[in-house]
Amino acid sequence: SLHLQDFPNIVPLFFIKIASFLMRSYIVRYMYSIITGGNLTMNSTTTNDNLKKMVTAALLAALTCAATMSVRIPTLGTGGYIHPGDALVILCGIILGPSWGFLAGGIGSALADLLGGYFIYVPITLAIKGLVALSSGILYQHMGKYFKSHYPSVILGGIADIILVAGGYFLCESIMYGVAGASASVPANLIQGAGGLVIACILYPLIRSIPGILQLNHKAAAHS
């Protein structure tokens, strides 16, 4: 029979199967398009855009999971931890837009909790980190109209991360551990959010240097 302790071994194999399928089916053509600046031979532009978003979302979800699991600092009172993965969650929204960013940031972060054995946090993290990416995507789309630079949008996405992470986990942990226990994690979550803001601002110029990567969010704004 299947037990909870078996998930850390089973889930990676499942995602390896998915990654293998994507590699065989799409990613070679997608990377060729990015490198050459050409267009894939598809039935429609919409199909091409959705394909790029799907593959990019899968890659960003994996990166978010890896960044979240790379450094873990336990928080007192709740059994949770802080990590540098919030920067990738913010960038998920900036790169993919609100909807796909929600999926990539939320699933990548929740997967890290699942693989790390923090099962009770999986749905909480999915919702909170998904909302962070969604907020970042919306802010990046709309605030760019008022500033010559997109850095204020990135910073605002980081501020949204601080508020949603600290506030969201406090509300959920208040139910699980009581207000005293939840309060113990607030300073750590504030530090985590601030770190995510700083790292996102550092990584943003590197993201912009990738040809066509930010067009995914601009196209999402054009279709909204």
N, C-alpha and C positions, 0 to 999 in steps of 0.2 A: 504494500500500500504506500501511498505518497504522503510524506510528512513535511511539515514546514521547513525542517532543517535541510531537506533535499533541494529546496528552491535555488540556493546559491550555486548548486552544481547543474541544475536542469536549465535555468533561465539563460545562462551564457550560450549553451548549445543551441537553444531555440533561436537566439538572435544571430548566431553564426550561420544557421540555415537561411535566415532571412537575408543576411548580408551577402551570402553566396548567390542567392537568387537575384538580388539587385545587381551584383557585379556582372552576372551572366547576361541579364536582360537589358540593363539601361546604362550603367555607370560609365562603360567604355565610351558609348556615344555621347553621353553628357560631358565627360571630361574633354573629349575631342572638340566639342562645341565651345567650351570655355577657353581652351587653349588657342584654337584657330579663329575664334570670333565668328564662326559660321553658324548656319542654322541647321538643325536636325531635320531629316526628312520625315515629317509627321503629317497626320491628317489635318491638323489645324494649329494655329498659334496658341490657342487656349490649352490644347493637349500638351504642347511643348512646354508651356509655362508651368502647368500643373506637374509635369514630370520632373522638371528642374526643382520645383519646390519640394516634391516628395523626397527626392534623393538628397537634397540639401538638408531637409528636416531630419532625415535618418542620420546623416553624418553629424549634424549639430547635437542631436539627442545623445549620440555615442560620446561626443566630446564633452558634453555637459555632465554625463555620468562619470566619465574618467576624471574630470576636474573636481567633481564633488567628492570622489573617493580617494583622490591623491593625497589630500591632507585633511585629517580629522582631529579636531580639538574638542574633547568632551565638555559639555556644559553641566554645571552643577544643578541638582534638583530635579532634572527632567529625564536624564538618560539620553538626551540628544547630543548633537555636535555641531560645530561651525566649520566652514570650509570655504575655499575660493571659487566654488562653482557658480555663485550668483552672477559673476561677470559674464559667463557664457549664457546664462538665462536672459540677461539683459540684451546681449547681442543676438540671441535667437529672435527676439521681437524686432530688433533693428534690421536684421537681415531678411527675415521671412515675412514680416508684417504680423498683425495681431492674431489671426486665426492659426496659421501654420506655426507661428512663434509659440502660441499657447501649447500646441501639441508637442513641439520639440523640447521646449524648456520644461514643461510639466512632466512629460514621460521620461526624459533623461534624468531629471532630479529624482523622480519617484523610483526609477529603476535602481539608482544608487542606494536608496533606502532599502529596497527589496533585497538587493544583493548583500547589503551590509547587515541584514538581519533586523532592521528597524521596521518591522512589518506594520506596526500600529500607525506609523507616520506616512505610509505609502499614499493613502487617499488624501491626507492633509497636505502633503508636499505637492502632489499632483495639482491640487486646486490652487494653492498659494503661489507656487512657482509658475504655474500656467498663467495666473493673473498678472504676475510680474512681467512676463514676456509680452502678454497682451497689452498691458499698459505702456510698456516701452515701445511697442510697435505703433500704437496709436499716437503717442507723443512724438515719435520720430516722423510720422507722416504729416501731422498737422502743425507742429511747432516750427518745422522747417520753412513754413510760409512767412514767418515773422523774423527769422534770423538769417543772416548771410551764411553763417557757419552752422553745421549740424551738431557741434559740441554741446550747446545748451540743451538740445533734445536728448543727447546721451546722458548728460548730468541729471536732467529731470527724470529720465528712466531709472537712474541710480537712486534718486530720492524716493521714487515710487517703490523701488525694491526695499529700501530701508523701512518705509512705513508698512508695506504689506507683509514683509517677513516678520518684523518685530511685533506688529499688531496681530497678524493672523495666527502666528504660533502662540502668542500670549492667550488669545481667546480660546483656541483649541486645547492648549495645555491647562488652562484654568479649569476646564471641565474634567480633564483626566487627572490632574495632580493637585488641584486647588490653586487659589490665587498666589499663595506664598511660593509654591513650587514653580509656577509659571513665571512669576516675577524674577526668579533667579536666572532665567535664560534670556531676559530682555537685554541686558547689557551686551551679552555675547552676540545676540542677533543683530544688535545695532552695529557692533564692530564688523560683523560679517557683511552686513549691507553696505557699510561705508567702504570696506575693502573691495566689494563687488563694483561699486561706483568707480573707484580709483583704477582698478584693473581694466574695467570696460573702457575707460577713457584712454588708457595706454594701448589697448589692443585695437581700438577703433581705427587709427590711421593704417594699421596693417590690413584690417578688413577692407578699407576703402581702396587699397592698392590692388586688390584682386579684381580683375576685369569682369564687369557685369554683375558682381555679386549683390550689390545694393539695388540693382534694378528690380529684383524680386519684390522688395517692399514697395517701390514706386509703382510697379504694375498693380500690386494689391490695392494701393490707394486709388489708382485710376479706375479700378473696377468696382470700388466701394461707392 
